[in-house]
Structure formats: C-alpha cells, structure tokens
Amino acid sequence: MNENSAIIAKADELWNGIQKMARELGFADCGCARIVPLDGSPEARRYQEAEKNGQFGKMEYLSRNVDKRMDPSLLLPGAKSVIVFLAPFSSAEGFCQTKDGLKFSEYALGEDYHKIIKDKLYRIVSLIEENTGEKKSCRVFTDSAPVMERAWALRAGLGFIGKNNFLISPKAGIKNFLAVILTRAELPYTDKTVPNGCGQCTRCLDACKRKALYAPLKVDASKCLSYKTIEEPVGEADKERTNEQSEKWVFGCDDCMNACPWNRFNKTGWKEFSANREFLAGLTRENWEEMTEEVFRERFKETPLFRAGLEKIKHNISR
C-alpha cells in the first residue's frame, strides 16, 4: 500500500467511526462536504437578496460576519471538512397547545437544543482528535454562529432545500436540527446530490397566512410569525397582526413546516427536546400573566423559550 492509499484508508476508517458514533448518539443522519467558498451559490444569492430587500427584520446579527457565512474556513483556519448532522425533534403530538389555545412551537418544548446537541458533538470531536493526533482541530456549531447549515447539509448529500426553505431529508423528514463540525481532517466527501422532491406541491406556501413565505424559497422573515413571536422587539408596531392571523402562536410558528408531506419520514425526536411539553400544556393564560421574572428564569433558563423572554411571551399572549 503506497502512502496515498494509506491516507485514504485512514480517512475512510475515521469516517466510518464518525458515522457509527453519530448513530449511537441518536443522530438521524450525517454527511461530509469539502469546504469551499459559497460565494455565487444559489444559497448565497438568496441570502444577499433577502438582506438587500430588508427582509431580516431587526435581526441585525444576520448582516454581520457575512464573510464567515460564505467561507467557514474563516471560523477555523486550515479547516478542510464540514460534517453535518441531523438531530430529530419530531413527536407524535406535534406542537403544544394549551387548554387556552396558546401554541408553542414543537422545537421549543424541551431543553436548550444548543447544549444538548453540542455535548454530543464534542464526543465526536474527541474521536476525530484522537485519530488525527491534532488537538483543537475542530469547532462545533448548531444555530449559534455564522454558518450556512442548510447549504452545507445540501452539499453533504443529506437532502434538498424545500420551497419552505427547510432542509428536507428523504431519510429523516423535515423536523431536524442541523449541527455542524468544522475540522482540519480531510474525510471522504459525498458525491451525491439529492434531487428536489417538492414537485408541484405548494402546501407550505398555502399554509403561511401572513405570506411571509411569498414564493418558493423566498421568505420575508420580518413578516414571519416565528420572528414576530420571538425576535421582534416588544415595542415594534405590528398593525397587521390580529389574533385571527396569529391563531394564538405564543412562541414560534410551525404552519409551513407542518403542511409539508415529507413529515411522514420524520424520526422520533430525542426525549430532551420534549421534556417540558406537559408542563407547558398545563400553564394557563393566567399562569403566564402572573409569572415573575424569577420564576421564569428558574424554570425556562435552559430552554429555547428563554430567548424571547417573559415580557415578550406575555406580550404575545395579550395580543
């Protein structure tokens, strides 16, 4: 075996080990892509168009570090590979709706997914570094840094980008968190492209009552109920919004995602992602109105709901 063959065999062995550990940790799938700049790609053009058209709302952070979004090697000098993982959060019950009719997005019903997923990714990082002998050669991300996760999942052969802008996996459906490891290790890269499976279906567009999803792959985040109920500052005027339009979504909105036929391929989500379902379902409008910041912090600090904050949630309930 020559030196080049030995290097390839070692990379194959490491990749097999990563895939095995990913399965053991509960990830629905994983794939790997070679790092290349995304400038000029369809995903980059859509991102730049949305920014130019002012469709990020008040999420100024989306306009920062754009160079890093387009080239992840700037986040880890010398990085060669992007490993993308799918962490399922789907449940048979779907989103949470209280007796008062208040709705909470399905992804937000458990513990902080950033921490849960990263803890598992660090175990895979340990495997990589043990095999390569190079410490601090990886970085992990999950919806917490300027990384175009969906674009990389596409390149890693994990699925296609649906008309609703979500990554859709023929193997694991639509309800998955995307997680990323950047590494200096060179690994086997996928050469497959998953064909788009939306066809003529427009259920997601039809389900978006505010028309934030106004065309295939076109979304105005400033009109989206997820933005309205989570990111938009409490003092922002929103004369268009009514209780009829919002259908009492208090945190997030799953309408376009729930309309997708690919939900039938979803994998059962990790139990940590639904740990607070029963507690949330039992809270009434009055409970929320009387809740103090101290109680909210104690109960929800390590959950997605903490991002919006108690004042915002009370505001959403009162609308």
KESE-140554 format. One record per residue (C-alpha): residue number from 0; residue in three letters; x, y, z. Coordinates in nm, 4 decimals. Layout:
% KESE-140554
     k     r       east      north         up
   NUM   ala          X          Y          Z
...
This chain:
% KESE-140554
     k     r       east      north         up
     0   met     0.0000     0.0000     0.0000
     1   asn     0.1502     0.3334    -0.1028
     2   glu     0.1383     0.6431     0.1162
     3   asn    -0.1622     0.7945    -0.0620
     4   ser    -0.3626     0.4732    -0.0295
     5   ala    -0.2782     0.4572     0.3399
     6   ile    -0.4018     0.8133     0.3930
     7   ile    -0.7278     0.7347     0.2135
     8   ala    -0.7774     0.4161     0.4132
     9   lys    -0.7213     0.6042     0.7393
    10   ala    -0.9702     0.8735     0.6370
    11   asp    -1.2255     0.6053     0.5469
    12   glu    -1.1746     0.4372     0.8828
    13   leu    -1.2217     0.7644     1.0697
    14   trp    -1.5344     0.8480     0.8714
    15   asn    -1.6813     0.5056     0.9446
    16   gly    -1.6127     0.5663     1.3130
    17   ile    -1.7818     0.9087     1.2998
    18   gln    -2.0904     0.7628     1.1329
    19   lys    -2.1088     0.4795     1.3851
    20   met    -2.0824     0.7147     1.6818
    21   ala    -2.3390     0.9517     1.5267
    22   arg    -2.5887     0.6658     1.5049
    23   glu    -2.5179     0.5616     1.8624
    24   leu    -2.5736     0.9187     1.9811
    25   gly    -2.9140     0.9316     1.8100
    26   phe    -2.8444     1.1488     1.5061
    27   ala    -3.0776     1.0629     1.2191
    28   asp    -2.8076     1.1067     0.9560
    29   cys    -2.4747     1.2728     0.8864
    30   gly    -2.2738     1.3702     0.5817
    31   cys    -1.9498     1.5442     0.4912
    32   ala    -1.8563     1.8127     0.2393
    33   arg    -1.5303     1.9743     0.1341
    34   ile    -1.5017     2.3371     0.2429
    35   val    -1.5210     2.5772    -0.0479
    36   pro    -1.6407     2.9406    -0.0524
    37   leu    -2.0163     2.9692    -0.1061
    38   asp    -1.9928     3.2990    -0.2937
    39   gly    -2.2049     3.2834    -0.6062
    40   ser    -2.4037     2.9794    -0.4929
    41   pro    -2.7869     2.9854    -0.5085
    42   glu    -2.7996     2.9896    -0.1274
    43   ala    -2.5612     3.2855    -0.1095
    44   arg    -2.7585     3.4786    -0.3725
    45   arg    -3.0872     3.4238    -0.1859
    46   tyr    -2.9272     3.5362     0.1393
    47   gln    -2.7855     3.8505    -0.0173
    48   glu    -3.1157     3.9276    -0.1891
    49   ala    -3.3066     3.8976     0.1397
    50   glu    -3.0592     4.1290     0.3118
    51   lys    -3.0777     4.3826     0.0287
    52   asn    -3.4589     4.3798     0.0424
    53   gly    -3.4640     4.4388     0.4191
    54   gln    -3.6221     4.1022     0.4934
    55   phe    -3.4212     4.0262     0.8083
    56   gly    -3.6395     4.2464     1.0277
    57   lys    -3.4486     4.3636     1.3357
    58   met    -3.2133     4.0648     1.3288
    59   glu    -2.9042     4.2754     1.2666
    60   tyr    -2.6789     3.9824     1.3513
    61   leu    -2.7720     3.8275     1.0159
    62   ser    -2.5903     4.1122     0.8407
    63   arg    -2.2731     4.0648     1.0430
    64   asn    -1.9884     3.8257     0.9633
    65   val    -2.1236     3.7593     0.6141
    66   asp    -1.7716     3.6737     0.5001
    67   lys    -1.7632     3.3899     0.7529
    68   arg    -2.1055     3.2689     0.6411
    69   met    -1.9725     3.2412     0.2890
    70   asp    -1.6409     3.0803     0.3869
    71   pro    -1.6391     2.8699     0.7088
    72   ser    -1.2626     2.8276     0.6869
    73   leu    -1.2506     3.1793     0.8345
    74   leu    -1.4035     3.0312     1.1512
    75   leu    -1.1329     2.7653     1.1713
    76   pro    -0.8143     2.8390     0.9774
    77   gly    -0.6958     2.5344     0.7898
    78   ala    -1.0367     2.3629     0.8052
    79   lys    -1.0941     2.1208     0.5206
    80   ser    -1.4243     1.9495     0.6009
    81   val    -1.7772     2.0337     0.7104
    82   ile    -1.9570     1.7470     0.8827
    83   val    -2.3333     1.7998     0.9104
    84   phe    -2.5636     1.6083     1.1442
    85   leu    -2.9432     1.5807     1.1667
    86   ala    -3.0842     1.5792     1.5201
    87   pro    -3.4567     1.4864     1.5106
    88   phe    -3.7090     1.6736     1.7258
    89   ser    -4.0373     1.5407     1.5856
    90   ser    -4.3031     1.3933     1.8137
    91   ala    -4.6361     1.2237     1.7564
    92   glu    -4.8150     1.5090     1.9362
    93   gly    -4.6610     1.7880     1.7288
    94   phe    -4.6643     2.1416     1.8664
    95   cys    -4.8006     2.2146     2.2148
    96   gln    -5.1439     2.3732     2.2517
    97   thr    -5.2768     2.4614     2.5962
    98   lys    -5.6396     2.4476     2.7099
    99   asp    -5.6473     2.8223     2.6497
   100   gly    -5.5458     2.7616     2.2883
   101   leu    -5.1947     2.9036     2.3299
   102   lys    -4.9463     2.7431     2.0894
   103   phe    -4.5766     2.6732     2.1359
   104   ser    -4.3545     2.5577     1.8501
   105   glu    -4.2560     2.1924     1.8594
   106   tyr    -3.8829     2.2599     1.8567
   107   ala    -3.9108     2.4679     2.1767
   108   leu    -4.0759     2.2133     2.4061
   109   gly    -3.7658     2.0814     2.5745
   110   glu    -3.4196     2.1643     2.6971
   111   asp    -3.1864     2.4033     2.5169
   112   tyr    -3.1067     2.2144     2.1995
   113   his    -2.7802     2.4048     2.1549
   114   lys    -2.6328     2.2473     2.4678
   115   ile    -2.7866     1.9026     2.4158
   116   ile    -2.6522     1.8721     2.0628
   117   lys    -2.3131     2.0294     2.1302
   118   asp    -2.2464     1.7899     2.4182
   119   lys    -2.2827     1.5044     2.1694
   120   leu    -2.0796     1.6764     1.9007
   121   tyr    -1.7893     1.7189     2.1430
   122   arg    -1.7798     1.3417     2.1872
   123   ile    -1.7380     1.3077     1.8113
   124   val    -1.4708     1.5788     1.8169
   125   ser    -1.2796     1.3727     2.0739
   126   leu    -1.2923     1.0766     1.8356
   127   ile    -1.1583     1.2894     1.5492
   128   glu    -0.8776     1.4411     1.7537
   129   glu    -0.7753     1.1064     1.8990
   130   asn    -0.7481     0.9636     1.5496
   131   thr    -0.5670     1.2586     1.3939
   132   gly    -0.3497     1.3386     1.6941
   133   glu    -0.4251     1.7076     1.6475
   134   lys    -0.5905     1.8925     1.9347
   135   lys    -0.8125     2.1962     1.8865
   136   ser    -0.8556     2.0980     1.5236
   137   cys    -1.2357     2.1171     1.5265
   138   arg    -1.5175     2.3588     1.6069
   139   val    -1.8822     2.2749     1.6677
   140   phe    -2.1894     2.4818     1.5801
   141   thr    -2.5634     2.4441     1.5977
   142   asp    -2.7672     2.7500     1.5048
   143   ser    -2.5282     2.9627     1.7083
   144   ala    -2.2741     3.1079     1.4643
   145   pro    -2.2477     3.2489     1.1116
   146   val    -2.2670     2.9119     0.9372
   147   met    -2.4963     2.8352     0.6418
   148   glu    -2.6046     2.4988     0.7834
   149   arg    -2.8647     2.4238     0.5170
   150   ala    -2.6270     2.4971     0.2318
   151   trp    -2.3717     2.2590     0.3806
   152   ala    -2.6320     1.9907     0.4509
   153   leu    -2.7229     2.0112     0.0822
   154   arg    -2.3591     1.9669    -0.0181
   155   ala    -2.3149     1.6842     0.2291
   156   gly    -2.5875     1.4913     0.0478
   157   leu    -2.8356     1.4958     0.3362
   158   gly    -3.1345     1.6298     0.1460
   159   phe    -3.2718     1.9143    -0.0612
   160   ile    -3.3922     2.2649     0.0212
   161   gly    -3.7712     2.2701     0.0128
   162   lys    -3.9901     2.5546    -0.1082
   163   asn    -4.0321     2.6463     0.2587
   164   asn    -3.6523     2.6950     0.2865
   165   phe    -3.6065     2.3991     0.5230
   166   leu    -3.3628     2.1158     0.4628
   167   ile    -3.5740     1.8110     0.3762
   168   ser    -3.4223     1.4667     0.4140
   169   pro    -3.5757     1.1738     0.2231
   170   lys    -3.4380     0.9600     0.5050
   171   ala    -3.5351     1.1694     0.8086
   172   gly    -3.8051     1.4123     0.7012
   173   ile    -3.8149     1.7822     0.7801
   174   lys    -3.8091     1.8186     1.1593
   175   asn    -3.4401     1.8092     1.2350
   176   phe    -3.1973     2.0472     1.3979
   177   leu    -2.8841     2.0925     1.1873
   178   ala    -2.5479     2.0664     1.3610
   179   val    -2.2010     2.1180     1.2201
   180   ile    -1.8437     2.0202     1.2970
   181   leu    -1.5680     2.2038     1.1138
   182   thr    -1.2458     2.0065     1.1114
   183   arg    -0.8978     2.0199     0.9651
   184   ala    -0.9228     1.6482     0.8988
   185   glu    -0.9698     1.5521     0.5365
   186   leu    -1.2513     1.2997     0.5089
   187   pro    -1.4370     1.1176     0.2308
   188   tyr    -1.6794     1.3621     0.0698
   189   thr    -2.0151     1.2764    -0.0759
   190   asp    -2.0561     1.2955    -0.4499
   191   lys    -2.4327     1.2551    -0.4449
   192   thr    -2.6925     1.5239    -0.4923
   193   val    -3.0398     1.4650    -0.3542
   194   pro    -3.2943     1.5733    -0.6173
   195   asn    -3.5546     1.8273    -0.5136
   196   gly    -3.8676     1.6451    -0.4017
   197   cys    -4.1206     1.9287    -0.3819
   198   gly    -4.2580     1.8842    -0.7316
   199   gln    -4.5714     2.0919    -0.7850
   200   cys    -4.6629     2.0919    -0.4144
   201   thr    -4.7308     2.4356    -0.2612
   202   arg    -4.8804     2.3310     0.0727
   203   cys    -4.6202     2.5239     0.2706
   204   leu    -4.6876     2.8471     0.0809
   205   asp    -5.0622     2.8000     0.1174
   206   ala    -5.0237     2.7434     0.4940
   207   cys    -4.8377     3.0707     0.5561
   208   lys    -5.1253     3.3037     0.6445
   209   arg    -4.9078     3.6140     0.6668
   210   lys    -4.7471     3.5383     0.3288
   211   ala    -4.4008     3.5646     0.4788
   212   leu    -4.3280     3.2660     0.2559
   213   tyr    -4.4317     3.4548    -0.0554
   214   ala    -4.2784     3.2342    -0.3267
   215   pro    -4.0798     2.9107    -0.3454
   216   leu    -3.7550     2.9607    -0.1488
   217   lys    -3.8497     3.3242    -0.0839
   218   val    -3.9221     3.4297     0.2734
   219   asp    -3.9599     3.7730     0.4287
   220   ala    -3.8538     3.6992     0.7860
   221   ser    -3.9897     4.0342     0.9051
   222   lys    -4.3436     3.9053     0.8350
   223   cys    -4.2940     3.5549     0.9749
   224   leu    -4.4777     3.4654     1.2956
   225   ser    -4.1691     3.2934     1.4323
   226   tyr    -3.9889     3.6264     1.4008
   227   lys    -4.2877     3.8171     1.5347
   228   thr    -4.3233     3.5994     1.8434
   229   ile    -3.9538     3.5507     1.9230
   230   glu    -3.7199     3.8073     1.7707
   231   glu    -3.9241     4.1225     1.7147
   232   pro    -3.8772     4.3801     1.9939
   233   val    -4.1864     4.4223     2.2111
   234   gly    -4.2200     4.7903     2.1239
   235   glu    -4.2313     4.7346     1.7476
   236   ala    -4.5624     4.8281     1.5836
   237   asp    -4.7421     4.5485     1.4003
   238   lys    -5.0794     4.6782     1.2881
   239   glu    -5.1301     4.3836     1.0544
   240   arg    -5.1216     4.1227     1.3259
   241   thr    -5.4508     4.0075     1.4768
   242   asn    -5.5439     3.7136     1.6968
   243   glu    -5.7162     3.5563     1.3958
   244   gln    -5.3963     3.5744     1.1909
   245   ser    -5.1650     3.4583     1.4656
   246   glu    -5.4012     3.1805     1.5834
   247   lys    -5.2544     3.2308     1.9295
   248   trp    -4.8999     3.1289     1.8477
   249   val    -4.7080     3.2415     2.1566
   250   phe    -4.3614     3.1183     2.0612
   251   gly    -4.2751     3.0335     1.7020
   252   cys    -4.4994     2.9056     1.4255
   253   asp    -4.4964     2.5593     1.2677
   254   asp    -4.7624     2.6101     0.9999
   255   cys    -4.5448     2.5877     0.6874
   256   met    -4.3424     2.3004     0.8309
   257   asn    -4.6472     2.1013     0.9438
   258   ala    -4.8030     2.1336     0.5978
   259   cys    -4.5138     1.9507     0.4329
   260   pro    -4.5851     1.5933     0.3095
   261   trp    -4.2274     1.4947     0.3950
   262   asn    -4.3262     1.4921     0.7630
   263   arg    -4.4161     1.1267     0.7179
   264   phe    -4.0448     1.0473     0.7113
   265   asn    -3.9649     1.2252     1.0388
   266   lys    -3.7749     1.0276     1.3002
   267   thr    -3.8790     1.0269     1.6642
   268   gly    -3.7141     1.3195     1.8393
   269   trp    -3.4786     1.2962     2.1325
   270   lys    -3.6631     1.2936     2.4640
   271   glu    -3.4712     1.6024     2.5789
   272   phe    -3.6450     1.8040     2.3065
   273   ser    -3.9923     1.7463     2.4541
   274   ala    -3.9077     1.7416     2.8263
   275   asn    -4.1265     2.0444     2.9069
   276   arg    -4.4296     1.9537     2.6973
   277   glu    -4.6587     1.8511     2.9840
   278   phe    -4.5557     2.1467     3.1982
   279   leu    -4.6205     2.3959     2.9181
   280   ala    -4.9514     2.2330     2.8279
   281   gly    -5.0690     2.2828     3.1850
   282   leu    -4.9935     2.6555     3.2012
   283   thr    -5.2926     2.8837     3.1563
   284   arg    -5.3031     3.2387     3.0298
   285   glu    -5.3458     3.3482     3.3921
   286   asn    -5.0377     3.1498     3.4989
   287   trp    -4.8297     3.3349     3.2408
   288   glu    -4.9721     3.6743     3.3306
   289   glu    -4.8882     3.6197     3.6988
   290   met    -4.5435     3.4671     3.6389
   291   thr    -4.2480     3.6614     3.7782
   292   glu    -3.9096     3.7016     3.6124
   293   glu    -3.7554     3.4959     3.8918
   294   val    -3.9895     3.2019     3.8307
   295   phe    -3.9481     3.2286     3.4548
   296   arg    -3.5702     3.2284     3.4813
   297   glu    -3.5666     2.9333     3.7189
   298   arg    -3.7989     2.7227     3.5021
   299   phe    -3.7013     2.8236     3.1487
   300   lys    -3.3424     2.9488     3.1563
   301   glu    -3.2116     2.6317     2.9928
   302   thr    -3.4828     2.6179     2.7258
   303   pro    -3.5456     2.7851     2.3870
   304   leu    -3.8224     2.9987     2.5421
   305   phe    -3.5640     3.1986     2.7319
   306   arg    -3.4560     3.3632     2.4058
   307   ala    -3.7852     3.5507     2.3785
   308   gly    -3.8042     3.6352     2.7471
   309   leu    -4.1034     3.6628     2.9778
   310   glu    -4.2009     4.0156     2.8733
   311   lys    -4.2195     3.9102     2.5094
   312   ile    -4.4226     3.5963     2.5845
   313   lys    -4.6690     3.7960     2.7985
   314   his    -4.6951     4.0480     2.5157
   315   asn    -4.7702     3.7710     2.2642
   316   ile    -5.0391     3.6255     2.4870
   317   ser    -5.2070     3.9634     2.5316
   318   arg    -5.2282     4.0362     2.1564
